[in-house]
Structures are given as structure tokens and as C-alpha cells.
Amino acid sequence: TNGDVVFALLTYVPMVRDNMLNGSIIVVTDLTERRKIETALRRSDQFMRELYQISSSTQASFVEKIQALLHMGCRHFGMETGVLAHVEGNQYKIIEAYPTSDEIRKGMIFDLAETYCVEVLDAKRPISFHHASADENWAVHPCYTNRHIEAFLGGKLMVAGKVYGTLSFFNLSPKKEVFKPTDEEFLRLMALEFDQLLSAHGVFLPQGAKADVERAYDDMFGGA
């Protein structure tokens, strides 16, 4: 009645009496949950393979890997935009975004309180919602009233044991389906990959040492 697709197995057993068909018994087995599990497992396998391919690439530069991970997240979560952001004090700075636009691009700085990520940093687990304007709490959040972001999935990003910022994906239009628990787990895995990538790039090192690491990284992996 709500438009959901149901998968079922129909087993037909004819009833014969005196060599004549006298009716039948039809057994309906609901396979919907099984199909959901099978689909989730296939998505998980594809996700892990792609994550490994990006992380293990010796051809992609530091920035190319970040862009590839954000692009992968957008496709996997069905979202329009992915953002890697650094948070310092009340400032929310975009380190990389996919895709870029006049509204969202590398280097832009926002007031942290006007982003959903202010809530992400206070949460113990990723935050997600698929239709902000339909939720009485998110509909009055400054991020929705100012930017009208309807769907959001975001998690805290730790680098070398310290809070670096956030990894998030969002849509300006509502998402048709709610986020699944596996989506949060996939986001956690992506955050771990960013932790390794950014740690290797020396993001928390003093400026001089960081420059040395950046040069070494680009020499090794063909930096852009």
C-alpha cells in the first residue's frame, strides 16, 4: 500500500482428486528481507574493492585520492556532494569537495555553527537524515534555513588521534530512501582511510616538516 517493492517466492501445488484437478495450494514466501541482505552484501563487497583500489594506487596523487574517495562516496550513498572539511575553533574550512561549484569549493570558510557538522562533532556516531524539512528539529537548524540542505550523512574525522574535522555528503533535495545502518559503517571505513591518507601527508606536523612530507609524498606517488 505504500509503494514498496516486495520480493516473493510462489510455490504452486496442484490438488488432484480422481485424476482431476480439484484446486491448488499456493505458498507465498516473502523474500524481501533476504534480497535486502543480499544487496547489502554485494554493495559491501563492491565498496571494499573500490576503497582498496583507491588507497593502494601508486599513480594517483594526494589530491587525486581525496577526490576519488569523495566521488566514490557520492555514488555509493546516492548523494550530490561530498566534502572533506577541517575544523578549527568556530571555523569550518573546506579542504576538498566533489564536485566543486560556486557554492561549495576548496578553501571556502563557514561559521561552524551554521553547518550540520557542528552537531557531528558533538555526536558519538555519524549523523544522517534524508528529509530535513520534514523533521521538526532539522528544519529549524541554521544549515537548513540558510542553505536548504535536505539530505545529509556526516561523521567525525580523526587524524593521528586528534579531531581534524568532518567527512560529509549531502543533497539539496530529499533522499528517496532513509540511510541504512551499513551506510554509517561505510562512512566510518572511509574516515579511517582519510585518517591514514592525511596522517601520511603530515597534516598535524609543523609547517616546515609538513612541507618536507608533502614533497616526499609527491615524489613517491607522483603529486599533482
C-alpha positions in Angstrom: 0.0 0.0 0.0 2.9 2.3 0.5 4.5 1.6 -2.9 7.3 -0.6 -1.6 8.5 -3.5 -3.8 8.1 -6.9 -2.3 10.0 -10.0 -3.5 8.3 -13.3 -3.0 8.6 -17.0 -3.9 5.4 -18.6 -5.1 5.1 -22.3 -4.7 2.2 -23.9 -6.6 0.9 -27.3 -5.5 -2.0 -28.8 -7.6 -4.7 -30.7 -5.8 -5.8 -33.7 -7.8 -8.8 -36.0 -6.9 -9.9 -38.8 -9.1 -7.4 -37.8 -11.8 -8.9 -34.4 -12.0 -7.6 -31.0 -10.9 -9.6 -30.1 -7.9 -7.8 -26.9 -6.9 -4.4 -25.8 -5.8 -2.4 -24.7 -2.8 -0.2 -21.6 -3.3 2.5 -20.9 -0.7 3.9 -17.4 -0.6 7.4 -17.0 0.9 8.4 -13.4 1.5 12.0 -12.9 0.2 12.2 -9.1 0.6 14.4 -9.2 3.7 16.7 -11.8 2.1 17.0 -9.7 -1.0 17.9 -6.6 1.1 20.6 -8.6 2.8 22.0 -9.9 -0.5 22.0 -6.4 -2.0 23.8 -5.0 1.1 26.5 -7.8 0.9 27.0 -7.0 -2.8 27.3 -3.3 -2.1 29.7 -4.0 0.7 32.0 -6.2 -1.5 32.0 -3.5 -4.2 32.7 -0.8 -1.7 35.6 -2.6 -0.2 37.2 -3.4 -3.5 36.9 0.2 -4.7 38.2 1.6 -1.4 41.3 -0.7 -1.6 41.9 0.2 -5.3 42.0 3.9 -4.4 44.1 3.6 -1.3 46.6 1.3 -2.9 47.1 3.3 -6.1 50.6 4.3 -6.8 49.6 6.5 -9.7 47.2 8.9 -8.0 48.4 12.0 -6.2 47.3 13.0 -2.7 44.6 15.3 -4.0 43.5 12.8 -6.7 43.0 10.2 -4.0 40.9 12.6 -1.9 38.8 13.5 -5.0 38.4 9.8 -5.9 37.2 8.9 -2.3 34.7 11.8 -2.3 33.4 10.8 -5.8 33.1 7.2 -4.6 31.1 8.2 -1.5 28.7 10.3 -3.6 28.0 7.4 -5.9 27.7 4.8 -3.1 25.5 6.9 -0.8 23.5 8.4 -3.7 24.4 12.0 -2.8 25.2 15.0 -4.8 28.2 16.5 -3.0 31.0 15.2 -0.8 33.1 17.4 1.5 36.3 16.9 3.5 36.5 19.8 6.0 39.0 20.9 8.6 37.5 22.5 11.8 39.5 24.8 13.9 37.7 26.8 16.6 34.5 28.1 15.1 35.8 27.9 11.5 34.7 25.2 9.1 37.1 25.1 6.1 36.6 23.1 3.0 39.8 21.1 2.2 38.3 19.3 -0.8 34.9 19.0 -2.3 33.4 16.9 -5.1 32.1 18.2 -7.3 33.1 21.8 -7.0 30.8 24.7 -7.6 30.4 28.4 -6.8 28.6 27.5 -3.6 31.0 24.7 -2.5 34.7 24.7 -3.3 38.1 24.2 -1.8 39.2 26.9 0.5 35.8 28.3 1.4 35.3 29.0 5.1 32.0 28.9 7.0 30.9 29.6 10.5 30.8 26.1 12.1 27.5 26.8 13.9 25.8 27.3 10.5 26.7 23.8 9.4 25.3 20.4 10.3 28.8 19.4 11.2 28.6 21.3 14.5 26.3 18.5 15.5 28.5 15.8 14.0 31.4 16.9 16.2 29.4 16.5 19.3 28.0 13.1 18.3 29.5 9.7 19.2 28.4 8.3 15.8 27.7 9.5 12.3 24.6 11.7 11.8 22.2 11.1 8.9 18.8 12.2 7.8 17.1 12.0 4.4 14.5 14.8 4.6 15.4 17.8 6.8 12.3 19.9 6.1 10.1 17.0 7.2 11.9 16.9 10.6 10.9 19.5 13.2 14.4 19.5 14.6 16.5 19.7 11.4 14.0 22.1 9.7 15.0 24.9 12.1 18.7 24.2 12.0 20.7 27.2 10.7 22.2 25.0 8.0 18.8 24.2 6.6 17.3 27.7 7.0 20.4 29.2 5.3 21.4 26.6 2.7 18.3 24.3 2.4 20.3 21.1 2.6 17.7 18.3 2.8 19.7 15.1 3.0 22.9 14.6 5.0 25.4 12.0 6.1 28.4 13.1 8.1 30.9 11.7 10.6 33.8 13.0 12.7 37.2 12.7 11.1 40.1 11.8 13.4 43.7 12.2 12.1 46.6 10.8 14.2 44.4 10.5 17.2 43.2 14.2 17.0 39.9 15.7 15.8 40.7 17.1 12.3 37.2 17.9 11.0 34.4 16.1 9.3 33.6 14.0 6.3 30.2 14.6 4.9 27.8 14.0 1.9 24.7 16.0 1.2 21.8 16.7 -1.2 19.8 19.9 -1.7 16.8 17.7 -2.4 15.3 15.0 -0.1 16.7 11.5 -0.5 14.1 8.9 -1.5 15.3 6.3 1.0 16.4 6.6 4.5 20.1 5.8 5.2 20.9 2.2 6.1 23.0 1.2 9.2 25.6 -0.1 6.7 25.9 3.4 5.3 27.2 4.7 8.6 29.7 1.8 8.8 30.9 2.5 5.2 31.3 6.2 6.2 33.4 5.1 9.2 35.6 3.0 6.9 36.1 6.0 4.6 37.0 8.2 7.6 39.7 5.6 8.6 41.1 5.8 5.1 41.2 9.6 5.2 43.0 9.3 8.6 45.7 7.2 7.1 46.0 9.4 4.0 46.1 12.7 5.9 48.5 11.3 8.6 50.9 10.1 5.8 50.7 13.6 4.4 51.7 15.2 7.8 48.7 17.4 8.3 49.5 17.9 12.0 53.2 18.4 11.6 54.9 21.9 12.0 54.7 23.8 8.7 58.4 23.1 7.7 58.2 19.4 8.5 54.8 19.2 6.7 56.3 20.7 3.6 59.0 18.0 3.6 56.4 15.3 4.0 54.4 16.7 1.1 57.4 16.8 -1.2 58.4 13.2 -0.2 54.8 12.0 -0.8 54.5 13.7 -4.2 57.9 12.4 -5.2 56.8 8.9 -4.2 53.3 8.9 -5.7 53.5 11.5 -8.5 51.9 14.5 -6.8 49.7 17.0 -8.7 
